[in-house]
Amino acid sequence: MPIRSDHGRSAALRELVTWSLHSPLRLLATTSALAAVGIAVTVGINAASNPHPTPQPVATPATTATTSHSAAIAARSTQPAVLGDPQGAARRFAETWITKTDPDTWHALLGPLCTPEYAAAVLPATGPDRVSATAVTAPPALVSAVGRTAAVSVALDTMTLALRLQDVTGTGDWRVADAQPAR
């Protein structure tokens, strides 16, 4: 039969807890110190996992009268989105979505505007020949925004496009995570 004693890890923890309860001042000091350590650890983890890179300007090629429509769309899609603007990202996606071009160019233009998952899994299953719309008829409307996700509807000439966007970096880099006809 083991002999129980006040030695060991549990006894040391018991002493620490009871020491902080001897007076209100000790309890306040201990609670404050634990809160400060918790805040410091949280800030350190957030800073390490979410660095805020400074956006680099992207040079856009000048378009001339001889430049094709798809080249103009390609120039617009390489520009960085306005930070914190899901409607701007939705408008660029919708304008590119209705572009009549060959499927390879269409996928290449839409890929950077989508989340990697959507670009890899859903986008290859469709093409420009399946899109009947030819014009964006109204500015995008923000339906909802919660944290790093937003729902935006874009009115097209033949339908309304319901987009779910996601801020992929936490700094306002909005990408389309789902595109469906509005119901």
Residue frames as a rotation matrix with the C-alpha (Angstrom) as fourth column:
MET 1
0.585 0.811 0.000 0.00
0.811 -0.585 0.000 0.00
0.000 0.000 -1.000 0.00
PRO 2
-0.177 -0.701 0.691 1.51
0.628 -0.621 -0.469 3.38
0.757 0.351 0.550 -1.03
ILE 3
-0.133 0.038 -0.990 2.18
0.894 -0.426 -0.136 5.97
-0.427 -0.904 0.023 1.60
ARG 4
0.481 0.373 0.793 0.65
0.690 -0.719 -0.081 9.35
0.540 0.586 -0.603 0.80
SER 5
-0.217 -0.591 -0.777 2.67
0.870 -0.478 0.120 12.43
-0.442 -0.650 0.618 1.60
ASP 6
0.742 0.458 -0.490 2.53
0.272 -0.873 -0.405 16.17
-0.613 0.167 -0.772 0.98
HIS 7
-0.279 -0.893 -0.354 5.51
-0.222 -0.298 0.928 15.95
-0.934 0.338 -0.115 -1.35
GLY 8
-0.419 0.051 0.907 5.38
0.775 0.540 0.327 15.98
-0.473 0.840 -0.266 -5.11
ARG 9
-0.863 0.040 0.503 3.84
0.378 -0.610 0.697 17.90
0.335 0.792 0.511 -7.92
SER 10
0.094 0.989 0.111 0.31
0.567 -0.145 0.811 18.13
0.818 -0.013 -0.574 -6.52
ALA 11
0.361 -0.018 -0.932 1.61
0.900 -0.254 0.354 19.48
-0.243 -0.967 -0.075 -3.22
ALA 12
-0.716 -0.668 -0.203 3.60
0.567 -0.726 0.390 22.20
-0.408 0.164 0.898 -5.01
LEU 13
-0.646 0.553 0.526 0.55
0.315 -0.434 0.844 23.23
0.695 0.711 0.107 -7.04
ARG 14
0.368 0.797 -0.478 -1.61
0.774 0.021 0.632 23.23
0.514 -0.603 -0.610 -3.92
GLU 15
-0.059 -0.496 -0.866 0.88
0.853 -0.475 0.214 25.52
-0.518 -0.727 0.451 -2.18
LEU 16
-0.921 -0.288 0.262 0.89
0.389 -0.723 0.572 27.94
0.025 0.628 0.777 -5.14
VAL 17
-0.244 0.917 0.315 -2.89
0.379 -0.209 0.902 28.16
0.893 0.339 -0.296 -5.23
THR 18
0.517 0.479 -0.709 -3.29
0.822 -0.045 0.568 28.56
0.241 -0.876 -0.417 -1.48
TRP 19
-0.474 -0.735 -0.484 -0.50
0.796 -0.593 0.121 31.20
-0.376 -0.328 0.866 -1.36
SER 20
-0.867 0.139 0.479 -2.45
0.219 -0.757 0.616 33.42
0.448 0.639 0.626 -3.78
LEU 21
0.100 0.995 -0.011 -5.61
0.356 -0.025 0.934 33.07
0.929 -0.097 -0.356 -1.64
HIS 22
-0.320 -0.286 -0.903 -4.02
0.938 0.040 -0.345 34.31
0.135 -0.958 0.255 1.61
SER 23
-0.372 0.221 -0.902 -4.98
0.319 -0.881 -0.348 37.94
-0.872 -0.417 0.257 0.94
PRO 24
0.699 0.700 0.143 -7.00
0.415 -0.234 -0.879 39.95
-0.582 0.674 -0.454 -1.58
LEU 25
0.514 -0.588 -0.625 -3.85
-0.690 -0.716 0.106 41.81
-0.509 0.377 -0.774 -2.65
ARG 26
-0.559 -0.726 0.399 -2.06
-0.370 0.650 0.664 38.55
-0.742 0.224 -0.632 -3.49
LEU 27
-0.036 0.647 0.762 -5.12
0.616 0.614 -0.493 37.31
-0.787 0.452 -0.420 -5.40
LEU 28
0.860 0.352 -0.370 -5.28
-0.002 -0.722 -0.692 40.55
-0.511 0.595 -0.620 -7.41
ALA 29
0.104 -0.913 -0.395 -1.54
-0.825 -0.301 0.478 40.44
-0.555 0.277 -0.784 -8.17
THR 30
-0.589 -0.311 0.746 -1.68
0.004 0.922 0.387 36.79
-0.808 0.231 -0.542 -9.23
THR 31
0.332 0.809 0.485 -4.74
0.627 0.195 -0.754 37.31
-0.705 0.555 -0.443 -11.43
SER 32
0.784 -0.090 -0.614 -3.18
-0.377 -0.855 -0.356 40.39
-0.493 0.511 -0.705 -13.05
ALA 33
-0.265 -0.963 -0.053 0.08
-0.708 0.158 0.689 38.56
-0.655 0.220 -0.723 -13.74
LEU 34
-0.450 0.162 0.878 -1.74
0.394 0.918 0.032 35.59
-0.802 0.361 -0.477 -15.29
ALA 35
0.679 0.732 0.050 -3.86
0.413 -0.325 -0.851 37.91
-0.607 0.599 -0.523 -17.46
ALA 36
0.495 -0.571 -0.654 -0.75
-0.690 -0.717 0.104 39.79
-0.528 0.400 -0.749 -18.63
VAL 37
-0.586 -0.714 0.384 0.99
-0.358 0.652 0.668 36.55
-0.727 0.254 -0.637 -19.56
GLY 38
-0.082 0.653 0.753 -2.12
0.626 0.622 -0.471 35.33
-0.775 0.432 -0.460 -21.40
ILE 39
0.843 0.380 -0.381 -2.42
0.010 -0.718 -0.695 38.56
-0.538 0.582 -0.609 -23.37
ALA 40
0.091 -0.902 -0.422 1.29
-0.801 -0.318 0.507 38.54
-0.592 0.292 -0.751 -24.25
VAL 41
-0.624 -0.289 0.726 1.10
0.061 0.909 0.413 34.95
-0.779 0.302 -0.549 -25.49
THR 42
0.327 0.838 0.438 -2.03
0.638 0.146 -0.756 35.68
-0.698 0.526 -0.487 -27.54
VAL 43
0.779 -0.093 -0.620 -0.49
-0.379 -0.857 -0.349 38.77
-0.499 0.507 -0.703 -29.14
GLY 44
-0.264 -0.964 -0.018 2.71
-0.680 0.173 0.712 36.87
-0.684 0.201 -0.702 -29.87
ILE 45
-0.434 0.180 0.883 0.87
0.430 0.902 0.027 33.98
-0.792 0.391 -0.469 -31.52
ASN 46
0.657 0.748 0.091 -1.30
0.472 -0.314 -0.824 36.34
-0.588 0.584 -0.559 -33.61
ALA 47
0.536 -0.527 -0.660 1.70
-0.644 -0.760 0.084 38.37
-0.546 0.380 -0.747 -34.73
ALA 48
-0.529 -0.800 0.282 3.59
-0.449 0.546 0.707 35.24
-0.720 0.247 -0.648 -35.74
SER 49
-0.445 0.399 0.802 0.69
0.589 0.805 -0.073 33.62
-0.674 0.440 -0.593 -37.58
ASN 50
0.539 0.712 0.450 -0.76
0.825 -0.338 -0.453 36.70
-0.171 0.615 -0.770 -39.31
PRO 51
-0.499 -0.734 -0.461 1.97
0.555 -0.679 0.480 39.03
-0.665 -0.016 0.746 -40.55
HIS 52
0.642 0.725 -0.251 0.60
0.314 -0.547 -0.776 42.09
-0.700 0.419 -0.579 -42.34
PRO 53
-0.317 -0.792 0.523 2.55
0.852 0.005 0.524 42.28
-0.417 0.611 0.673 -45.58
THR 54
-0.169 0.215 -0.962 2.64
-0.227 -0.958 -0.175 45.62
-0.959 0.189 0.211 -47.29
PRO 55
0.637 0.460 0.618 0.94
0.457 0.421 -0.784 45.38
-0.621 0.782 0.058 -50.67
GLN 56
-0.522 -0.850 -0.068 3.30
0.321 -0.271 0.907 45.84
-0.790 0.452 0.414 -53.57
PRO 57
0.197 0.603 -0.773 2.11
-0.595 -0.553 -0.583 47.94
-0.779 0.575 0.250 -56.49
VAL 58
-0.048 -0.111 0.993 1.53
0.581 0.805 0.118 45.95
-0.812 0.583 0.026 -59.63
ALA 59
-0.649 -0.224 -0.727 2.46
-0.411 -0.701 0.583 47.48
-0.640 0.677 0.363 -62.93
THR 60
0.259 0.790 0.556 -0.38
0.321 0.473 -0.821 47.17
-0.911 0.390 -0.131 -65.41
PRO 61
-0.669 -0.513 0.537 0.29
0.651 -0.057 0.757 47.20
-0.358 0.856 0.373 -69.12
ALA 62
-0.516 0.470 -0.716 -1.14
-0.437 -0.864 -0.252 50.13
-0.737 0.183 0.651 -71.03
THR 63
-0.090 0.571 0.816 -4.04
0.668 0.642 -0.376 49.15
-0.739 0.511 -0.439 -73.21
THR 64
-0.832 -0.186 -0.523 -4.26
-0.254 -0.710 0.657 50.54
-0.493 0.679 0.543 -76.72
ALA 65
0.050 0.903 -0.427 -6.98
-0.907 -0.137 -0.398 50.56
-0.418 0.407 0.812 -79.32
THR 66
-0.019 -0.111 -0.994 -5.57
-0.748 0.661 -0.059 47.34
0.663 0.743 -0.096 -80.79
THR 67
-0.902 -0.298 0.312 -5.63
-0.431 0.599 -0.675 45.49
0.014 -0.743 -0.669 -77.45
SER 68
-0.457 0.758 -0.466 -8.31
0.108 0.567 0.816 42.81
0.883 0.322 -0.341 -77.35
HIS 69
0.344 0.718 0.605 -11.10
-0.606 -0.322 0.727 42.79
0.717 -0.617 0.324 -74.76
SER 70
0.878 -0.019 -0.478 -9.69
0.301 0.800 0.520 39.71
0.373 -0.600 0.708 -73.02
ALA 71
-0.179 -0.983 -0.034 -6.28
0.734 -0.110 -0.670 41.37
0.655 -0.145 0.742 -72.69
ALA 72
-0.341 0.144 0.929 -7.95
-0.395 -0.919 -0.002 44.35
0.853 -0.367 0.370 -71.00
ILE 73
0.773 0.629 0.090 -9.74
-0.392 0.361 0.846 42.00
0.500 -0.689 0.525 -68.61
ALA 74
0.512 -0.664 -0.545 -6.43
0.705 0.687 -0.176 40.24
0.492 -0.294 0.820 -67.91
ALA 75
-0.475 -0.702 0.531 -4.80
0.268 -0.690 -0.673 43.58
0.838 -0.177 0.516 -67.06
ARG 76
0.059 0.579 0.813 -7.62
-0.708 -0.550 0.443 44.41
0.704 -0.602 0.377 -64.62
SER 77
0.883 0.377 -0.279 -7.51
-0.109 0.744 0.659 41.00
0.456 -0.551 0.699 -62.94
THR 78
0.129 -0.899 -0.419 -3.79
0.732 0.371 -0.571 41.30
0.669 -0.234 0.706 -62.13
GLN 79
-0.315 -0.192 0.929 -4.35
-0.333 -0.895 -0.298 44.48
0.889 -0.403 0.218 -60.15
PRO 80
-0.905 -0.013 -0.425 -4.64
0.368 0.476 -0.798 43.95
0.213 -0.879 -0.426 -56.41
ALA 81
0.090 0.996 0.004 -8.12
0.744 -0.070 0.664 44.20
0.662 -0.056 -0.747 -54.97
VAL 82
-0.117 -0.020 0.993 -9.01
-0.459 -0.886 -0.072 47.21
0.881 -0.464 0.094 -52.91
LEU 83
-0.854 -0.281 -0.439 -8.33
0.210 0.586 -0.783 46.10
0.477 -0.760 -0.441 -49.38
GLY 84
-0.804 0.570 -0.169 -11.50
0.170 -0.051 -0.984 45.55
-0.570 -0.820 -0.055 -47.40
ASP 85
-0.330 0.679 -0.656 -13.77
-0.830 -0.540 -0.142 45.80
-0.451 0.497 0.741 -50.46
PRO 86
-0.542 0.151 0.827 -15.70
0.209 0.977 -0.041 42.59
-0.814 0.151 -0.561 -51.18
GLN 87
0.593 0.800 -0.088 -17.97
0.136 -0.208 -0.969 44.44
-0.793 0.563 -0.232 -53.64
GLY 88
0.328 -0.563 -0.759 -14.96
-0.875 -0.484 -0.019 45.45
-0.356 0.670 -0.651 -55.77
ALA 89
-0.740 -0.597 0.309 -13.71
-0.477 0.790 0.385 41.87
-0.474 0.137 -0.870 -55.84
ALA 90
-0.152 0.780 0.607 -17.22
0.380 0.613 -0.693 40.65
-0.912 0.125 -0.390 -56.72
ARG 91
0.685 0.396 -0.611 -17.49
-0.328 -0.581 -0.745 43.17
-0.650 0.711 -0.268 -59.58
ARG 92
-0.179 -0.835 -0.520 -14.12
-0.945 0.000 0.327 42.10
-0.273 0.550 -0.789 -61.04
PHE 93
-0.752 -0.044 0.658 -15.16
-0.039 0.999 0.023 38.44
-0.658 -0.008 -0.753 -60.81
ALA 94
0.235 0.942 0.239 -18.53
0.318 0.158 -0.935 39.11
-0.918 0.295 -0.263 -62.46
GLU 95
0.553 -0.083 -0.829 -16.97
-0.677 -0.625 -0.389 41.15
-0.486 0.777 -0.401 -65.28
THR 96
-0.560 -0.803 -0.203 -14.48
-0.801 0.463 0.378 38.38
-0.210 0.375 -0.903 -65.92
TRP 97
-0.507 0.456 0.731 -17.20
0.058 0.865 -0.499 35.70
-0.860 -0.210 -0.465 -65.55
ILE 98
0.542 0.840 0.019 -19.22
0.123 -0.057 -0.991 37.12
-0.831 0.539 -0.134 -68.45
THR 99
-0.054 -0.652 -0.756 -16.21
-0.796 -0.429 0.427 37.54
-0.603 0.625 -0.496 -70.75
LYS 100
0.914 0.343 0.216 -16.57
-0.118 0.735 -0.667 35.51
-0.387 0.585 0.713 -73.93
THR 101
0.105 -0.941 -0.321 -13.16
-0.994 -0.100 -0.035 33.99
0.001 0.323 -0.946 -74.55
ASP 102
0.062 -0.129 -0.990 -11.63
-0.327 0.934 -0.142 30.55
0.943 0.332 0.015 -74.93
PRO 103
0.865 0.426 -0.265 -11.96
0.073 0.417 0.906 28.28
0.497 -0.803 0.330 -71.86
ASP 104
0.184 -0.866 -0.464 -8.23
0.927 0.310 -0.211 28.23
0.327 -0.392 0.860 -71.05
THR 105
-0.654 -0.389 0.649 -7.99
0.251 -0.921 -0.299 32.02
0.714 -0.033 0.699 -70.99
TRP 106
0.248 0.856 0.453 -11.26
-0.356 -0.354 0.865 32.27
0.901 -0.376 0.217 -69.06
HIS 107
0.801 -0.001 -0.599 -10.00
0.472 0.615 0.631 29.88
0.368 -0.788 0.493 -66.37
ALA 108
-0.223 -0.969 -0.111 -6.64
0.901 -0.161 -0.403 31.68
0.372 -0.189 0.909 -66.22
LEU 109
-0.502 0.090 0.860 -8.37
-0.064 -0.996 0.067 35.04
0.862 -0.021 0.506 -65.73
LEU 110
0.507 0.815 0.279 -10.77
-0.400 -0.064 0.914 33.77
0.763 -0.575 0.294 -63.05
GLY 111
0.347 -0.401 -0.848 -8.25
0.597 0.791 -0.130 31.65
0.723 -0.462 0.514 -61.11
PRO 112
-0.711 -0.703 -0.030 -6.53
0.467 -0.440 -0.767 34.55
0.526 -0.560 0.641 -59.27
LEU 113
-0.488 0.607 0.627 -9.92
-0.613 -0.750 0.249 35.97
0.622 -0.263 0.738 -58.26
CYS 114
0.602 0.727 -0.329 -10.98
-0.352 0.612 0.709 32.73
0.717 -0.311 0.624 -56.51
THR 115
0.426 -0.433 0.794 -9.89
-0.781 0.267 0.564 30.83
-0.456 -0.861 -0.224 -53.44
PRO 116
-0.599 -0.732 -0.325 -7.47
-0.798 0.512 0.317 28.01
-0.066 0.449 -0.891 -54.29
GLU 117
-0.674 0.397 0.623 -10.10
0.079 0.877 -0.473 25.40
-0.735 -0.270 -0.623 -53.38
TYR 118
0.414 0.894 -0.173 -12.76
-0.047 -0.169 -0.985 26.90
-0.909 0.416 -0.028 -55.68
ALA 119
0.258 -0.398 -0.880 -10.27
-0.927 -0.357 -0.111 27.43
-0.271 0.845 -0.461 -58.51
ALA 120
-0.759 -0.649 -0.055 -9.10
-0.643 0.734 0.218 23.81
-0.101 0.201 -0.974 -58.29
ALA 121
-0.801 0.426 0.420 -12.35
0.228 0.867 -0.443 21.96
-0.553 -0.259 -0.792 -57.63
VAL 122
0.124 0.992 -0.017 -15.32
0.443 -0.071 -0.894 23.88
-0.888 0.103 -0.448 -59.06
LEU 123
0.187 -0.055 -0.981 -14.01
-0.555 -0.830 -0.059 26.26
-0.811 0.555 -0.186 -61.71
PRO 124
-0.816 -0.544 -0.198 -12.68
-0.458 0.398 0.795 23.54
-0.353 0.739 -0.573 -64.07
ALA 125
-0.608 0.642 0.468 -16.17
0.581 0.761 -0.289 22.00
-0.541 0.096 -0.835 -64.23
THR 126
0.567 0.808 -0.162 -17.62
0.487 -0.487 -0.726 25.07
-0.665 0.332 -0.669 -65.97
GLY 127
-0.535 -0.741 0.406 -16.67
0.778 -0.244 0.579 27.32
-0.330 0.625 0.707 -68.85
PRO 128
-0.788 0.187 -0.587 -17.58
-0.215 -0.976 -0.022 30.53
-0.578 0.109 0.809 -70.64
ASP 129
-0.822 0.504 -0.264 -19.93
-0.186 0.201 0.962 28.65
0.538 0.840 -0.071 -72.98
ARG 130
-0.357 0.695 -0.624 -22.19
0.829 0.544 0.132 27.85
0.431 -0.470 -0.770 -69.99
VAL 131
-0.526 0.146 -0.838 -22.54
0.492 -0.752 -0.439 31.54
-0.694 -0.643 0.324 -69.01
SER 132
0.022 0.644 0.765 -25.48
0.996 -0.079 0.038 33.20
0.085 0.761 -0.643 -70.77
ALA 133
0.709 0.273 -0.651 -25.00
0.444 -0.889 0.112 36.69
-0.548 -0.368 -0.751 -69.30
THR 134
0.226 -0.621 0.751 -23.24
0.885 -0.191 -0.424 39.39
0.407 0.761 0.506 -71.30
ALA 135
-0.236 -0.291 0.927 -23.33
0.007 -0.955 -0.298 42.46
0.972 -0.064 0.227 -69.02
VAL 136
-0.616 0.062 -0.785 -23.26
0.787 0.016 -0.617 43.55
-0.026 -0.998 -0.059 -65.39
THR 137
-0.089 0.721 0.687 -26.41
0.594 -0.515 0.618 45.65
0.799 0.463 -0.383 -64.98
ALA 138
0.817 0.349 0.459 -26.03
-0.144 -0.647 0.749 47.02
0.559 -0.678 -0.478 -61.44
PRO 139
-0.160 -0.899 0.408 -23.32
-0.769 -0.145 -0.622 47.57
0.618 -0.413 -0.669 -58.84
PRO 140
-0.402 -0.039 -0.915 -22.67
0.313 0.933 -0.178 44.60
0.860 -0.358 -0.363 -56.54
ALA 141
0.318 0.591 0.741 -24.79
-0.624 -0.458 0.633 44.58
0.714 -0.664 0.223 -53.38
LEU 142
-0.805 -0.593 0.026 -23.40
-0.363 0.457 -0.812 43.38
0.469 -0.663 -0.583 -50.05
VAL 143
0.189 0.896 -0.403 -25.89
-0.123 0.428 0.895 40.87
0.974 -0.120 0.191 -48.65
SER 144
0.998 0.051 0.030 -24.00
-0.036 0.114 0.993 40.00
0.047 -0.992 0.116 -45.46
ALA 145
0.133 -0.991 -0.017 -20.54
-0.240 -0.016 -0.971 40.20
0.962 0.133 -0.240 -43.97
VAL 146
0.962 0.099 0.256 -19.38
-0.273 0.249 0.929 38.26
0.028 -0.963 0.267 -40.93
GLY 147
0.463 -0.861 0.209 -15.71
0.062 0.267 0.962 38.23
-0.884 -0.432 0.177 -39.98
ARG 148
-0.511 -0.782 -0.357 -13.67
-0.408 -0.145 0.902 37.19
-0.757 0.606 -0.245 -42.98
THR 149
-0.696 0.354 0.625 -16.60
0.685 0.588 0.430 36.05
-0.215 0.728 -0.651 -45.15
ALA 150
-0.543 0.555 -0.631 -19.07
-0.431 -0.829 -0.357 38.09
-0.721 0.078 0.689 -47.18
ALA 151
-0.245 0.561 0.791 -22.04
0.812 0.564 -0.150 37.39
-0.530 0.605 -0.594 -49.41
VAL 152
-0.552 0.008 -0.834 -22.49
-0.334 -0.919 0.212 39.67
-0.764 0.395 0.510 -52.43
SER 153
0.207 0.622 0.755 -25.08
0.665 0.477 -0.575 39.61
-0.718 0.621 -0.315 -55.20
VAL 154
-0.708 -0.453 -0.542 -24.32
-0.154 -0.650 0.745 40.94
-0.689 0.611 0.390 -58.66
ALA 155
0.411 0.910 0.057 -27.12
-0.019 0.071 -0.997 41.68
-0.912 0.408 0.046 -61.12
LEU 156
-0.804 -0.575 0.153 -26.37
0.095 0.129 0.987 40.46
-0.587 0.808 -0.049 -64.64
ASP 157
-0.624 0.577 -0.528 -28.54
-0.780 -0.505 0.369 40.91
-0.054 0.642 0.765 -67.72
THR 158
-0.179 0.576 -0.798 -29.91
-0.441 0.678 0.588 37.35
0.880 0.457 0.132 -67.59
MET 159
0.439 0.256 -0.861 -29.65
0.563 0.669 0.486 36.46
0.700 -0.698 0.150 -63.90
THR 160
0.651 -0.329 0.685 -28.36
-0.682 -0.649 0.337 37.49
0.334 -0.686 -0.647 -60.50
LEU 161
0.137 -0.725 -0.675 -25.06
0.120 0.689 -0.715 35.97
0.983 0.017 0.182 -59.44
ALA 162
0.930 0.145 0.338 -24.77
-0.322 -0.125 0.939 35.10
0.178 -0.982 -0.069 -55.72
LEU 163
0.159 -0.958 -0.237 -21.15
-0.030 0.235 -0.971 35.14
0.987 0.162 0.008 -54.61
ARG 164
0.984 -0.075 -0.160 -19.65
0.166 0.091 0.982 34.04
-0.059 -0.993 0.102 -51.32
LEU 165
0.433 -0.870 0.236 -16.29
-0.168 -0.335 -0.927 35.70
0.886 0.361 -0.292 -50.76
GLN 166
0.817 -0.292 -0.497 -13.55
0.576 0.378 0.725 35.00
-0.024 -0.879 0.477 -48.27
ASP 167
0.721 -0.669 0.183 -10.77
-0.660 -0.742 -0.113 37.28
0.211 -0.040 -0.977 -47.04
VAL 168
0.797 -0.354 -0.489 -7.92
0.224 0.926 -0.305 34.81
0.561 0.134 0.817 -47.55
THR 169
-0.216 -0.976 -0.030 -5.19
0.460 -0.075 -0.885 36.79
0.861 -0.205 0.465 -45.78
GLY 170
0.223 0.361 -0.906 -7.12
0.971 -0.167 0.172 38.69
-0.090 -0.917 -0.388 -43.13
THR 171
-0.570 -0.489 -0.660 -5.95
0.412 -0.865 0.286 41.97
-0.711 -0.109 0.695 -44.69
GLY 172
0.150 0.742 -0.653 -8.81
-0.359 -0.574 -0.736 42.50
-0.921 0.345 0.180 -47.14
ASP 173
-0.766 -0.396 -0.507 -7.69
-0.621 0.252 0.742 40.21
-0.167 0.883 -0.439 -49.97
TRP 174
0.053 0.926 0.373 -11.19
-0.568 0.335 -0.751 39.05
-0.821 -0.172 0.544 -50.98
ARG 175
-0.887 -0.277 -0.370 -11.53
-0.462 0.533 0.709 35.96
0.001 0.800 -0.601 -53.18
VAL 176
0.115 0.964 -0.239 -14.61
-0.949 0.178 0.259 34.17
0.292 0.197 0.936 -54.48
ALA 177
-0.757 -0.319 0.571 -15.24
-0.541 0.795 -0.274 30.93
-0.367 -0.516 -0.774 -52.59
ASP 178
-0.504 0.650 0.569 -18.56
0.645 0.721 -0.253 30.08
-0.575 0.240 -0.782 -54.30
ALA 179
-0.775 0.327 -0.540 -20.61
-0.557 -0.758 0.340 31.40
-0.298 0.564 0.770 -57.23
GLN 180
-0.671 0.651 0.354 -24.22
0.651 0.746 -0.139 30.34
-0.355 0.137 -0.925 -57.78
PRO 181
-0.544 0.618 0.567 -27.29
0.175 -0.577 0.797 31.76
0.820 0.533 0.206 -59.52
ALA 182
-0.899 0.266 0.349 -29.35
-0.432 -0.399 -0.809 33.62
-0.076 -0.878 0.473 -56.91
ARG 183
-0.706 0.690 -0.159 -32.56
0.628 0.714 0.309 31.89
0.327 0.118 -0.938 -55.91
